[in-house]
Amino acid sequence: MKQSDQAMNRIKVAVLYGGRSAEHEVSLRSATNVIQNLDPALFEVIPIGIDKQGQWLLGHDVFAKSLEYNKVSQLQHDATWFTPEWLGRSISVTKAKHELAASNQSAFDVIFPAVHGSLCEDGTLQGLLELADLPYVGCGVLSSALGMDKDVSKRLIALSGINVPPYVAIKYTDWSSNQETILTRITEHLPFPLFIKPANTGSSIGITKVKTAEDLIPAIRFAFEFDNKVLVEKALNVIELEIAVLESLENGQDPIVSVVGQIDPHHEFYSYDAKYLDENGASLYIPARVPDQVQTEAKIIAKKIFQVLECEGMARIDLFYDKDAKQITFNEINTIPGFTQISMYPKLMEATNISYSNLLTHLVKLAIKRHKRKAELNRNYNGTD
C-alpha cells in the first residue's frame, strides 16, 4: 500500500482535553501523552479542547498554545471555535476545513476522552457521545457515573462482599440544615483521624486529613466547594495499591489485570501536591512491596470490582492494604485514569508487557468494536403480532 493510501486509511481520533472540572490542568497533561503516543501510522489525531467555561475549541493550534514553553496552562480563546453539536457530523465551517475530513465523510471515527473529573468522567460526556452515535474510548454512561461517585461505588462494592472503609456520606442540603446532627453522627461513629473528600472528584482535589474535631467543619466546608456530596471516611493505616484493568478484545475473555503497583506518599497522604506539584511527592513501586499472596488477592479483587461496576475499556482500581486488619479494602475506581508521564495506569500496563502505544491502539479498537455491536441493535419496535 502506498504511503498516501495509508494516510487516507488512518483512523481519525479526536482527543478531548481540558473540561470544566477542577482536574482541567491534569487533563492537558494526559492529552499531551496520548497525542504523542498514538501510532501515527494508524491514527490521525484531531485535538479538541474544552475550556473551563464549557466552550469547545478545535485544532492543533489550540493544543500547541496550551503547552507553550512546556507549561500546561488553561486553554487559549483566540482559536477556532467548535461546538459539540458538530460531533459525528461533517463540517463545512471555513476555519475547520483544514482540521476535519471532507464533507462526505464523518468528522471523527473515534473520540478519546483524555479528560478527568466531573462533567468529563461521570457519564455526562459519555451520554453526549452516545447521542452523537460516536465510538469513544473507555467506560460507558453507567459505569462512568458509578465510578465517579465514591459513595455509590462503595455501596455496590460492599454489597459484593469487598471491604470498604467506614464512612459517612453528607449531602449539602442536609448539611446546611442539620449540621449539629451530622457532626454528632460523625463523631459517634468514626474515630479520628478522618479523611474529608468530595464524592465526585479525582486527583485528591478537595481532600483534607482531619485529626481533631476543631478541624472537621472547615474541612467539610472546603470539600463542599467542589461537590454537593461529601464523604467523611476513617483514615486507615494502609499501604496504597493500584491496579490497571483492561478489557480484552476477545469475546468472553477475562479482562487483563496488571501487576500490582504501590504508592508511598512522602506527604501525609497522596495529595494533589504530592501527585503533580512536588516531583518528590511520592515513591512508586512496580511491583508493589507487599507479599505475593496480597498481590494475588488484590488482582482478584480488582477484576471483580471492574465487573461489578459494569466497566468497559479500562479502569484503574485503587485499593488499600490495611496493615492493622491485614486485609484489602476498596478505595476508589478511576474510569478515565491519568495518562500523564507519572501516571500509574500506563506504567502498570507497561510492566504487564503492553506498551503505551499498543495500549492506546487496544483502547481505540475496543471503542470501535463496542460501537459496531451497538449499531447492530434493533432501535425499532412495533409490538408483537
DAQUI-V512313 format. One record per residue. RES is the residue in three letters. PHI is phi as a letter, one per 20 degrees, with the letter a starting at -180 (NA if undefined). Layout:
<<RES	PHI> <RES	PHI>>
This chain:
<<MET	NA> <LYS	f> <GLN	f> <SER	f> <ASP	f> <GLN	f> <ALA	f> <MET	f> <ASN	e> <ARG	f> <ILE	f> <LYS	e> <VAL	d> <ALA	e> <VAL	e> <LEU	e> <TYR	b> <GLY	n> <GLY	o> <ARG	e> <SER	e> <ALA	f> <GLU	e> <HIS	g> <GLU	f> <VAL	f> <SER	g> <LEU	f> <ARG	f> <SER	f> <ALA	f> <THR	g> <ASN	f> <VAL	f> <ILE	f> <GLN	f> <ASN	d> <LEU	f> <ASP	f> <PRO	f> <ALA	f> <LEU	d> <PHE	c> <GLU	d> <VAL	e> <ILE	c> <PRO	f> <ILE	c> <GLY	d> <ILE	d> <ASP	e> <LYS	f> <GLN	e> <GLY	n> <GLN	e> <TRP	d> <LEU	c> <LEU	d> <GLY	o> <HIS	f> <ASP	f> <VAL	f> <PHE	f> <ALA	f> <LYS	f> <SER	f> <LEU	d> <GLU	g> <TYR	l> <ASN	m> <LYS	d> <VAL	e> <SER	c> <GLN	f> <LEU	f> <GLN	e> <HIS	d> <ASP	e> <ALA	b> <THR	f> <TRP	e> <PHE	c> <THR	c> <PRO	f> <GLU	f> <TRP	e> <LEU	g> <GLY	n> <ARG	d> <SER	f> <ILE	d> <SER	c> <VAL	f> <THR	g> <LYS	f> <ALA	e> <LYS	g> <HIS	f> <GLU	e> <LEU	d> <ALA	f> <ALA	f> <SER	f> <ASN	e> <GLN	d> <SER	f> <ALA	f> <PHE	c> <ASP	e> <VAL	b> <ILE	d> <PHE	d> <PRO	f> <ALA	d> <VAL	c> <HIS	c> <GLY	n> <SER	f> <LEU	m> <CYS	c> <GLU	d> <ASP	d> <GLY	o> <THR	f> <LEU	f> <GLN	f> <GLY	f> <LEU	f> <LEU	f> <GLU	f> <LEU	f> <ALA	f> <ASP	l> <LEU	d> <PRO	f> <TYR	b> <VAL	f> <GLY	o> <CYS	f> <GLY	e> <VAL	f> <LEU	f> <SER	f> <SER	f> <ALA	f> <LEU	f> <GLY	f> <MET	f> <ASP	e> <LYS	f> <ASP	f> <VAL	f> <SER	f> <LYS	f> <ARG	f> <LEU	f> <ILE	f> <ALA	f> <LEU	f> <SER	e> <GLY	n> <ILE	e> <ASN	f> <VAL	c> <PRO	f> <PRO	f> <TYR	b> <VAL	c> <ALA	e> <ILE	c> <LYS	e> <TYR	f> <THR	f> <ASP	f> <TRP	f> <SER	f> <SER	d> <ASN	c> <GLN	g> <GLU	f> <THR	f> <ILE	f> <LEU	f> <THR	f> <ARG	f> <ILE	f> <THR	f> <GLU	f> <HIS	d> <LEU	c> <PRO	e> <PHE	f> <PRO	f> <LEU	c> <PHE	d> <ILE	d> <LYS	b> <PRO	f> <ALA	f> <ASN	c> <THR	c> <GLY	c> <SER	l> <SER	m> <ILE	f> <GLY	n> <ILE	e> <THR	c> <LYS	e> <VAL	d> <LYS	d> <THR	c> <ALA	f> <GLU	f> <ASP	e> <LEU	f> <ILE	f> <PRO	g> <ALA	f> <ILE	f> <ARG	f> <PHE	f> <ALA	f> <PHE	f> <GLU	f> <PHE	d> <ASP	a> <ASN	e> <LYS	c> <VAL	c> <LEU	d> <VAL	d> <GLU	c> <LYS	f> <ALA	e> <LEU	e> <ASN	e> <VAL	c> <ILE	d> <GLU	e> <LEU	d> <GLU	c> <ILE	c> <ALA	e> <VAL	c> <LEU	c> <GLU	f> <SER	f> <LEU	f> <GLU	e> <ASN	f> <GLY	n> <GLN	e> <ASP	f> <PRO	f> <ILE	f> <VAL	d> <SER	f> <VAL	f> <VAL	e> <GLY	d> <GLN	c> <ILE	d> <ASP	d> <PRO	f> <HIS	e> <HIS	e> <GLU	f> <PHE	b> <TYR	e> <SER	e> <TYR	g> <ASP	f> <ALA	f> <LYS	f> <TYR	c> <LEU	d> <ASP	d> <GLU	f> <ASN	d> <GLY	f> <ALA	a> <SER	d> <LEU	d> <TYR	c> <ILE	c> <PRO	f> <ALA	f> <ARG	e> <VAL	c> <PRO	g> <ASP	g> <GLN	f> <VAL	f> <GLN	f> <THR	f> <GLU	f> <ALA	f> <LYS	f> <ILE	f> <ILE	f> <ALA	f> <LYS	f> <LYS	f> <ILE	f> <PHE	g> <GLN	f> <VAL	f> <LEU	e> <GLU	l> <CYS	f> <GLU	c> <GLY	m> <MET	b> <ALA	a> <ARG	d> <ILE	d> <ASP	d> <LEU	c> <PHE	d> <TYR	d> <ASP	f> <LYS	f> <ASP	e> <ALA	e> <LYS	l> <GLN	b> <ILE	e> <THR	c> <PHE	f> <ASN	d> <GLU	a> <ILE	c> <ASN	d> <THR	e> <ILE	c> <PRO	f> <GLY	f> <PHE	c> <THR	f> <GLN	f> <ILE	d> <SER	f> <MET	f> <TYR	g> <PRO	f> <LYS	f> <LEU	f> <MET	f> <GLU	f> <ALA	f> <THR	d> <ASN	m> <ILE	c> <SER	f> <TYR	g> <SER	f> <ASN	f> <LEU	f> <LEU	f> <THR	f> <HIS	g> <LEU	f> <VAL	f> <LYS	f> <LEU	f> <ALA	f> <ILE	f> <LYS	f> <ARG	f> <HIS	f> <LYS	f> <ARG	f> <LYS	f> <ALA	f> <GLU	e> <LEU	f> <ASN	f> <ARG	e> <ASN	c> <TYR	b> <ASN	d> <GLY	n> <THR	e> <ASP	f>>
